[in-house]
Amino acid sequence: MVYAKNHSKPTLLLCLIMVSWLGVVGIAWAEKVKLSPDNWGQAEGKACVDCHEKSSPGITHQWKESAHAKAGVNCLDCHQASPADDDAMEHEGRVIATIVSPKDCGRCHTVESTETQNSVHSQAVALIGDKLPGLAENLSGKALISAGCTQCHGSFVAVRGDGTLTPESWPNSGIGRINPDGSRGSCSACHGRHQFSKAQARTPEACTWCHNGSDSPDDEVFEKSKHGALFTSHRDKMNLASDDWVTGKDYSAAPTCVTCHMGASPGLKASHDVGMREAWSLNGPVSEKQYLVIFEDGERRELPDTQAVPRRGSDLPKLDGSIGKVKAVATPKQRRQAMGKVCIECHSKGFTDGFMRQFDDAIKYYNESFGKPAQSIMLALYEKGLLTTTAFDEPLEFTYWKLWHDEGTKLRHGAAMASPNHSGWQGVHQVAQLFYGTFLSQLRELAGEETANALIGEYRSGWAQQKESAASTAPIPLVGYGVDKP
């Protein structure tokens, strides 16, 4: 029998607890409390270490090298459970839980836990479940979803009646994992267990475990940028284990992903809300500047700047459909200013403003030349019944997906992270090749020449007019640069 989190207490687990209380099993347990140096380091936890030194010495060795061990925090401090927990299980005379969730970590790391659970990372499961169901269900299949998608996005962890976790949903350290206690996320996605090193979490590799490949090419983009070259050359000067790790103070050799998206600089606090400083959305068919709406309970959602700014104290639907009170709104300009505070530790304001202008222009060009026309054409084809509503059952849908999701993402991330080849030849060149060479050809084949030309004229008229006016005078670059037509 499988139980998912937030369900009512499993009957079998309650029976186990009743038997335990009657002394048949003799289980000892402690209520979870907010930890402090006065109450961590339970003596019973020493038995965990003694046993695991024999059964899983690698884990024990990692823990012994951790800040937790040095502070006296042991296995039981983190893994202890209440019998009422959905994932509680008896283990060597104790009630424990396999998963240590952000809620558990938040007993000590309160601010970090709250920021993480309110960040865009915490919505990673909803992303594949709500926004990409066709890709997840029609192409990947359950087995590959567990081995691929959810390892980064996170699984909905399901609990069996004895407190153990189902193999379909565990092991998993996806960043948006839905835990049995209702919390979202996994601290070990970035701070690998059981050392939980802050130095590790500050390296690019901690992020590029997931942020790599065609759908999120940040590994490749960063590596080929000036920032990536500096990090590779000066890694030994990064002071990654610093307590505060303030750019311009504790290090200045190079930035990493954390530097720009999360890290502290003079006048800017570090944050585990990884999307706070992002003024543009870069991972959809069309990029939009976005407000960050912060609700009174700390939850957040983003709104495109084409919508009216919600007023403080007003009611607004949250991502789950419930209604929340708006506490504050960060505008795209304010979010850009926060990012800029990091940049100016190494660059002048003029340099920073110039780069941001080039980035904005690149995104606008992508939107107007490819993103918006292709999206409008696809919507028109669905409305006309020329495409079925089943996702990914026709060649044009695969082409469109690759156009914006793969090559379009590479273009935009390349522009954002200063990798000229990824915004240029591997970016806009690939997008244009797909749009003109494949997308429009498949459109004509699917809709017919007349309908296709009408759609192109309506949504990409500028290109069509430019093409016609230049036809008699332009050189032919395929023959040779600057060679006039014969």
Helices and strands as residue ranges (DSSP letters): E 2-4, H 11-21, H 45-55, H 57-64, H 67-71, H 75-79, E 89-91, E 94-96, H 102-105, H 110-117, G 120-123, H 124-126, I 127-131, H 133-134, I 135-140, H 141-144, I 145-149, H 150-153, E 158-160, G 187-189, H 198-201, H 204-208, H 218-223, H 226-234, G 235-237, H 257-261, E 290-295, E 300-304, E 315-317, E 323-330, H 332-343, H 349-366, I 367-371, H 372-383, H 395-401, I 402-407, H 408-416, H 420-423, I 424-428, H 429-432, I 433-439, H 440-447, H 449-459, H 461-470
